Amino acid sequence: MDSILAVAALSVVVGALIALAVFGNYLRKRSSEVQSIAPPEAIQKQVASKPQKSAAKKPYSKPHSHAADKEASKRHHPLDINTLKGHGDSVTGLCFSFDGRSLATACADGVVRVFKLDDASSKSFKFLRINLPTGCHPTAVAFSDDASSLVVASHALLGSSLYMYGEERPKAAAEAKQQVKLPLPEIKWEHHKVHDKRAIITLVGTKATYGSADGSTIIASCSEGTDIILWHGKTGKTLGHVDTNQLKNNMATISPNGRFIAAAAFTADVKVWEIVYSKDGAVKEVSRVMQLKGHKSAVTWLCFAPNSEEIITASKDGSIRIWNINVRYHLDEDPKTLKVFPIPLHDSRGNAMHYDCLIVSPDGKILAATHGSTLQWLSAETGQVLGTAEKAHDGDITGMAWAPRTIPMGDHQALVLATCSVDKKVKLWVAPPVNPS
C-alpha cells in the first residue's frame, strides 16, 4: 500500500514539474512578443507628429485654395442669374404662380417655401415657410386659383396625400391693392391615400378656359402606378379618373386651356384624353380621344404647346417629336407629326442620350430639357441648340418650370426658367436669345 502511495506522489511531482516548464516557456515567448511591439506612448508620439507636419504646410496651401474657389465661383454659366438657397434637403419640385411673381418649392426636409420674385436678380428673396404635418414629405406643388392658394402633394408611410393651403380669411379689395400678401399656412382641404400607397410623381394645375369651362383651376395628380386623378383646385372635389393601362407612368400633364390630358408611360405611345365640360362650366366626363404613335421607344416626357394644339414629346429613341393634335379625332383623323429633331446629347461612345424632362417656354419658341445635371435650351422651330449648361447643378436636376410671363430682372423684364436639384438649390436662368432660323 505504501509503495502505491509513493508512486502516486512521485507522479504528481513529475507532472507539476512538466507543467511548470511548459508554462515558463510560454511566458518567455509572450514576453519577447510584447517587447517587439512599440510602446503605446511611442505610437502616440508618431501619430501626434503627423498633424504637425500637415499643419506646417497649411499656411502655404490655403491661399491657393481660396484663389481657386474664387475663380470657380466666377466661372458660372452666362444664363445663370440667381440661386435660391436655404433648403435643408433635396428639392423635389417647384411651380410658378400664374402671374409669375411667386415660386413655390417642395423640399424633402418637409417644408414648402413660397418665394416672392419682385426682382429675379435680387440678392435676397422673401419667402413664406409652410411646414407639412409630421411624417409628410412633399413631392410636388401646384398653384390653385392665385398666389394665395397652393396644392401640395406629399408622401408618407400610409400613402400619398394632397393638401390645399390658402389664406386665413379673404382680404378686402382695397387691402389687396395696397399689399400683395403671401398665402398663410392654413389647410383648406385635404385628401389621403389618393393613389393608395403609390407616390405622386407629377402635379399640374391650369385654368380651364376651353369651351364652356368656367375658368376654375383644375389639378391633375399622376401616380407612379397607372392612375391619374383630376381635381377641382378650390374645392378639392374629384372631377375624373383615368387609367393609362401602360404598366407605369412616367408623367402626365394638362393642356394650358384645360381641354386635354396626356400621359407618358412605359410604352412608346402617348395616350390623350379630353376633358368634356357641361353648359354650367363643370367637368362632365374625361374620355380618351387619341393616341400618338411614331416613337420607337418609351416616351420619357412631354409638354403641350402654349396654344394647346400641339404636343412635344421626348423619347428614349433619341428623338423629339412635335405633333399636331388639332384634328377631327371624332372622324378618326389621326394626330400628325409636324417635326422630328434628334436629341443633341451623346455619351462618350457617341450614342444618343434621352431627356429626363422637357418643357416649352410660354412664347413657344424655346425648349428647355434636362438629363442628369445637364440643362439644354433648344429652338422649338429648328431644334438648334441655343445653350448648354453641362453641370447646371451639383447633382441631378429634379424639376424645372418656366415663369408663365416675363418678370422683373433689374431694370428690364425677362423670361425666366427655374430648376431644382438634389443639391438643395433652386436656380434661376434667363432665356437665351433665339437665333433666326
N, C-alpha and C positions, 0 to 999 in steps of 0.2 A: 504493500500500500504506500509505504514511504517513497519507494522508487518511482511510483507513478506520479506522486505529487512533485517530486524533484524534476522529473521530465517536463511536466506541465509548466512549472515555474521557469525552467530554462527556455521553453518555447516562447513564453510571454516576453522574457527579457530580450531574446533574439529578435522577435517581431517588432518590439519597441525600438531597438537599435536600427533596424532596416527602415522603419517609418521615419525615424529622426533623420537618417541620411538622405532619404528622398525629399523630405520637406526642406532640409538645408540646401540641397541642390536647386530646388525651385526658387528659394529666396535669393540665392546668388544670381540666377538668371533674371529674375524680376528687377533686382537692383541695377543690373547692367542695362536693362531696357529703360528704366526710369532715368538713369544718368545720361543716356543717349539722347533724351528729349530736352530741348532748350527750356530753361526755367521760364515760368509764366511772365515774370517781370521783364525778361529779355524780349519776349514776343510783344508785350505791350509797348515797350520802348520802340521796337521796329515799326509797329503799326502807327504809333503816335508820330514817328519821324516822317512818314509819307505825306500827311496833310500839310506839314510844314513846308515841304518842297513845293507842293502844288500851290500853297498859299503864296509862296515867294514869286511864283510865275504870274499870279492873277493880276497884279498891278500892270503888267505889260500886255496881257491878253484882253483886259476889259475895254480899253479904248477902241481896239479894233472891232470887238463885238458890237459895241454901241454904234459905231460908224456904219457897220454892216446893216444893223437893224434900221437905222435912219434911211439908208439908201433903199432898203427893201420896202419901207413904208411909202417912199416916194414913187416906187415903180408900180403904180396901180393902173388899171385899165382906164382909158380916157372917157369911157361912158359911165364909169362908176362915180356916182355923185355923192353918196352918203351911206352910212351904216347905222342901223338901229340896234343898239346894244341893250343889255340888261336882262336878257332871257337866261334862265337858270339851267336850261337843258335844251335838247334838240327842238327846233321849231318845226312843227308838223304840218302847218297850213296857214294861209293868210287870205285876206279878201279886202278889196276896196269898197267903200260905201258908194252909192250911186252917184254922188256928187264928186267923188274922188278926193275929198278933203279928210277922210278918216281911213285908217288902215288897221284892220284887226288881225291879230296873230294868235295862233294856238300853240301852246308850248307843253312839252312833256313834263314840265315842273308843276303842272296842274293849274296854270294861270293863263287866262286870256287877257291880252293887252290891246287897248284901242288907242292908237297914236293919232294925234292931230297934226296934219301936214299943212300948216299955214305957209310954209316955205320949204320945199324939198331940199334946199341946200343949207338949211339951218344947222347950227352946231348942236342943238339940243331940241327935243320934242316933248311936249306934254303928253301924258298918256294916262288912261284910266285902267286900273288893275281890277280884274274880276276873278275872284277865287272860286273855283268849282267845288262842289261838295266833295268831302273826303273820299279818296279812293278813285276819283274820276280823272281820266287822262284825256284831255281834249285832242281830237284828231283832225277836225276841220271846222271852219267858221263860214257863215254867210249872213250878210245883212238882210234884214227884212224890209219894211216899208221905207225907212230912212236911217240916218246915222244914229238914231236913238234906240234902235231895236236890233238885236243880234241873236242869230240862232247858232248854237254851239253843239257839235257832235262830240260825244265822249265815249270812252270805252272803259269798262271795269270788269271784274271777275264774273259778274252776273249778266254781262252783255252790253249792248250799245244803248245809249240814251241821247235824247235831244232836249236841250233847254233853250228857251227864248227869254233873253234878258231885255228889259225895257226900263223906261223912266218910272219913277215912283208915282208921279202924277202928271197929267197933261199940263203944258205951260200955256199961258195966255199968249195971244198973238203979239201983243206989244212987247211982252217979256222975251219972246222968241226972237224978235227983231233986234233987241238990244244985245243979246248974248246967245251964241250957239253953245248949248250945253251938251256935254258928253253923256251917254246913256248911263244910268245908275244901275248897279248890280242887283236888280230885283227880278226874280223869275216870274214871268207872266204865264207860261205854260211849260209842261214837261211831259215827255213820254219815255218809258223804259222798255228794254228788251224789244226795241223796234225792229231789229233784224235777228231776233233770237240771240245767240251768243256770238254772232259774226260782227266783225268790226265794220264801221262806216269808213270807206276809203275816199269817197268824194261827196261834197255837199255843195250844191249850186243853187243860187237864187236869181230870179229875174222878175221884172214886172210884166204881167200878162196884158199885152195890148192888141193881140191879134183878134180880128173879127169882133164878136160881141163880148170879149173878155172885159172885166170891169177895172183893169189896171192894178189889181191886187198883186202882191208879191207871192209867187209860188216857189217852193223849195223842193228839190229832188235829192234824196239821200240814196246813195248807191253802196251796197254792201260788198264784201269780198266774196260773197256767195254768188247767187244769180238773180237776186231780187232788187228792185228799185221801187221806192215809195215816193209818192208826190204829196206834199203838204201845203196847207194854207199858212203863209208866213205869219199872219197876225193872230189867227185863232188856234193854230196848231191842228186843225181838222185834217184828217186823211182824205185826200182827193182822188187817189188812184194807186194802183199797184200793178207792176208788170214783172214778168219773169223772162230773162234773156234765154234760158234753156241752153246755155253755152258753157257748161262746166264751172266757170268762174269769171267774174267781171274784172276788167282792168280799170274801168272808169265809166262814168255816164255824165251827160250834161244836157242842158235845156237851151233851145234857140233863144236869142235875145228878145224876140217878140212873144215868147211863151207858147208857141204853136207845136214844136216838136221836141221829142226826147230821143237822143241817140246814145248807144252804148258800144264801147269797145270791149270785147271779151276775149275768150280763149282762141277763137277761130279767126279766119281771115275776113269773114263777112261782118258787116255792120248793120245792125237792125235799127229801124227808125219807127217811132210811134207818134201818132198825132193826138194832141190834147183837144178834145171837142168841147166847146163851150155852149151853154144854153142861152136863151134870149136874155135871161136876167144876169148874165155875166159869170155864173158859177160853172165849175167844171162838170160836164155831163158824163164823159167817159174818156178812156185812153185806149186807143186801138192801134194795132200795128198796121203800117201802111206801105212800107217799102224796105228794101234790103240793098246795101251797096256791095256789089261783087266785082272783084278785079285784083285785089291783093293776093299774093301767093303765100303769105304767112300771116301770123297773128297781128292784128292792129293794136298797137300799144297805147295810142292816144288819138283824140280827135277834138275838133272845135268847130263851132258854127261861124260863118262869116257874119259881120255886123248886120247885113241885110236879111239874115235868116234864110237865104235862098241857096246857100252853098255850104258844104261840109268839107273840111280839110282833115285828112287822115294821115297818120304816120304808122309805118308797119315795120316788122322785123325783116321784111324782104328788102329793106334798104331804100324804100321809096316813099315819097309824099304824093298824095293824090288830092286833087280838088274836084269835087263833084257838084253838079247842078241838080238840086232836089226840087226845083220849081217845075215839076212835071205833073201831068194829069194821071196820077197814080190810080185814081178810081177807074180809069180806062186802061189799066195795065201798062201804062207808059213807064219805062224803067228810068232811074236816075242815070245821068250821063257823066262820064269822066271828061272834065274840061282840060286838065293839065296833069302831067306826071313829072316830078322832079326827083333826081337821085339825092339821097341824103349825103351831104358833103362831109361825112366823118368816116375815117378809116383807122383800123388798128395797125399795129406795127408790121403786120403781114400784108397790108393793103386791102383787107376785107372790109366791106361796108358795115357800118355800125347802125344801130337804131336809136331813135329818140325816146327818152322816158316820158317827156311831156312836150306839148306843142300848143301854143295859143297865138291868136292873131290880134294885132293892135286895133283899137276902136275905129281907126280910119280905114282898116282893111288892107293896109299897104305893107305891113311888116309882120313876119312870123318870128316868134321867139321860141327857141327849142332848147332842151337840156339833155345831156347824157352824163350821168355821174356828177362830177363837179364842173363840167364844161357847159358854157352857155353860148348859144349862137343866135345871130339875127340874120334872117333871110328876106329877100324881096318876095312878096307874095305874088308878084306878077311874073318874075323870071326865075325864081329860085336861086338867084345870085346871093352869095354870102356878103352881108353888109358889115359883119363884125364877129369876132370870136374871142371869148374870154376862157382860156383853157383851164384856169383854176379860179373860177369866179368865187368859189368858197373854199374853205379848208376841209371840205367833206362833201358828200353827196347832196345835191340840191333836192329838197323835198317838196317844193311847191313854188309857183310863181303866178303873178297876176298883173295885168295892165290896169292902170288908172283909167276909168271909163271916159275921161276927158282930160284936157291939159290942166296942169296945176301950177301954182306959182313956184318959180325957181329963180331966186334973186330978183332981178328987175324985169323978167320976162316969164312967159308961160311955156311949159314944156310937157311933152308926152313922156310919162314915166312908167317904168317896169319895176316891180318889186319881186325879189326872190328870197327864199328862206332855205335853211340848211340844217344839217345835224351839227354844224359848228356853233350853234346857239346865236347865230346872227341873221339879221334881215338886211338886205342891201337894196338900195335904190339906184336905178340905171336910167339915164336919159336915152331916148330913142336915137338910133343912128340916122344920118341923112340917107334918103333913098336915092340911089343913083338912077339916072334916066335909063330906061330900057332901050 
